[in-house]
Amino acid sequence: RASMDVVFGSDLVYVSNVVEPLFQTVATLLHGSPNGIFVMAYCARRTHCEEKQVTLADIFSVAVGFGFSHECVVEEPKEDIYVHIFQWKQSE
Protein backbone atom coordinates (compact mmCIF):
# COMPACT_ATOMS: atom_id res chain seq x y z
CA ARG A 1 0.00 0.00 0.00
CA ALA A 2 1.36 3.40 -0.96
CA SER A 3 1.68 6.15 1.62
CA MET A 4 1.84 9.91 1.35
CA ASP A 5 4.85 12.01 2.30
CA VAL A 6 2.97 15.29 2.60
CA VAL A 7 -0.70 16.03 3.24
CA PHE A 8 -1.95 19.62 2.87
CA GLY A 9 -5.15 20.99 4.36
CA SER A 10 -6.88 24.30 4.85
CA ASP A 11 -10.29 25.30 6.22
CA LEU A 12 -10.80 21.79 7.57
CA VAL A 13 -12.20 22.24 11.05
CA TYR A 14 -15.31 24.23 11.89
CA VAL A 15 -16.79 22.01 14.60
CA SER A 16 -15.01 19.88 17.18
CA ASN A 17 -16.42 16.52 16.08
CA VAL A 18 -14.35 16.56 12.85
CA VAL A 19 -10.93 17.03 14.48
CA GLU A 20 -10.46 13.42 15.60
CA PRO A 21 -11.53 11.89 12.23
CA LEU A 22 -9.22 14.37 10.49
CA PHE A 23 -6.15 13.16 12.39
CA GLN A 24 -7.20 9.52 11.99
CA THR A 25 -7.32 10.10 8.22
CA VAL A 26 -3.98 11.91 8.18
CA ALA A 27 -2.35 9.15 10.26
CA THR A 28 -3.69 6.58 7.77
CA LEU A 29 -2.35 8.56 4.79
CA LEU A 30 1.08 9.03 6.39
CA HIS A 31 1.36 5.44 7.60
CA GLY A 32 4.58 3.96 6.21
CA SER A 33 6.19 7.32 5.48
CA PRO A 34 8.99 7.81 8.04
CA ASN A 35 9.23 11.57 7.38
CA GLY A 36 5.62 12.28 6.47
CA ILE A 37 4.13 15.62 7.45
CA PHE A 38 0.72 17.25 7.56
CA VAL A 39 0.68 20.97 6.72
CA MET A 40 -2.48 22.65 7.94
CA ALA A 41 -3.63 26.25 7.64
CA TYR A 42 -6.01 27.36 10.37
CA CYS A 43 -8.18 30.42 10.74
CA ALA A 44 -10.70 30.68 13.55
CA ARG A 45 -14.19 30.58 12.09
CA ARG A 46 -17.32 31.82 13.70
CA THR A 47 -20.03 29.23 13.23
CA HIS A 48 -23.76 29.64 13.46
CA CYS A 49 -24.26 26.20 14.94
CA GLU A 50 -24.59 25.54 18.65
CA GLU A 51 -21.29 23.68 18.93
CA LYS A 52 -18.36 25.64 20.39
CA GLN A 53 -15.72 27.09 18.10
CA VAL A 54 -12.70 24.87 17.49
CA THR A 55 -9.49 26.35 18.91
CA LEU A 56 -5.85 25.59 18.19
CA ALA A 57 -5.65 24.06 21.67
CA ASP A 58 -8.44 21.63 20.70
CA ILE A 59 -6.57 20.68 17.53
CA PHE A 60 -3.24 20.25 19.34
CA SER A 61 -4.82 18.08 22.02
CA VAL A 62 -6.21 15.65 19.44
CA ALA A 63 -3.01 15.74 17.37
CA VAL A 64 -0.85 14.81 20.37
CA GLY A 65 -3.28 12.02 21.20
CA PHE A 66 -2.63 10.56 17.75
CA GLY A 67 1.14 10.85 18.22
CA PHE A 68 1.80 14.05 16.27
CA SER A 69 4.22 16.79 17.23
CA HIS A 70 3.56 20.26 15.83
CA GLU A 71 5.34 23.45 14.92
CA CYS A 72 3.90 26.81 13.88
CA VAL A 73 5.56 28.01 10.66
CA VAL A 74 3.30 30.99 9.84
CA GLU A 75 1.62 33.22 12.39
CA GLU A 76 -0.55 36.18 11.45
CA PRO A 77 -2.35 37.09 14.70
CA LYS A 78 -4.04 40.22 13.28
CA GLU A 79 -5.72 38.05 10.66
CA ASP A 80 -6.01 35.04 13.00
CA ILE A 81 -4.25 32.83 10.43
CA TYR A 82 -1.76 30.12 11.38
CA VAL A 83 0.03 27.40 9.46
CA HIS A 84 1.27 24.38 11.39
CA ILE A 85 3.35 21.39 10.41
CA PHE A 86 2.41 18.17 12.16
CA GLN A 87 4.99 15.38 12.21
CA TRP A 88 3.60 11.94 12.93
CA LYS A 89 5.76 9.85 15.26
CA GLN A 90 4.97 6.31 14.13
CA SER A 91 5.24 3.63 16.77
CA GLU A 92 8.06 1.20 16.21
Buried (B, 14 or more C-beta within 10 A) or exposed (E): EEEBEEBEBEEBBBBBEEBBEBBEBBBEBBEEBEEBBBBBBBEEEEEEEEEEBBEBEBBBEBBBEBBBEBEEEEEEEEEEBBBBBBBBEEEE
